[in-house]
Amino acid sequence: MFGLTRQERQALLFIAAIGFISICVRFGLQMRVRGRPFLALSADTFKVDVNEAGLAQLTDIAGISKGLAKNILAYRAAHGPLRSIEELQEVKGVGEQRYNQLKEVLLVR
């Protein structure tokens, strides 16, 4: 094909696939279904629900040690699911500074 090597053809195919995917994502972001965006990304899209997360998921978050993750799980076991992100301040080991950091990456649904 056009005197290209196999490796060059693969590189072109890869670039074309990336271009196609980006066009699809852009179209999805612009498309509306029943007046609402078809594909909507918000700041909460990448946040972790503190009531759904387990030990492994919590410890993957910067600022949460294994001990703090265990404290969060113990608090949930004792008090039930958190009702607001502000309630996270009542967990042992979560002070004002840590709370301000964690409220950016955690949410309560």
RABEL-V653407 format. One record per backbone hydrogen bond with DSSP energy under -1.0 kcal/mol. NH is the residue of the N-H (numbers start at 1). CO is the residue of the C=O. If there is no record, write none. Layout:
nh->(NH/NH)
co->(CO/CO)
This chain:
nh->(4/9/10/11/12/13/14/15/16/17/18/19/20/21/22/23/24/25/26/27/28/29/30/31/33/36/38/39/45/47/48/50/52/53/58/59/61/64/69/70/71/72/73/74/75/76/77/78/79/80/88/89/90/91/94/99/100/101/102/103/105/106/107)
co->(1/5/6/7/8/9/10/11/12/13/14/15/16/17/18/19/20/21/22/23/24/25/26/27/36/33/31/28/42/44/105/107/49/49/54/55/58/61/65/66/67/68/69/70/71/72/73/74/75/76/85/86/87/88/91/95/96/97/98/99/102/102/48)
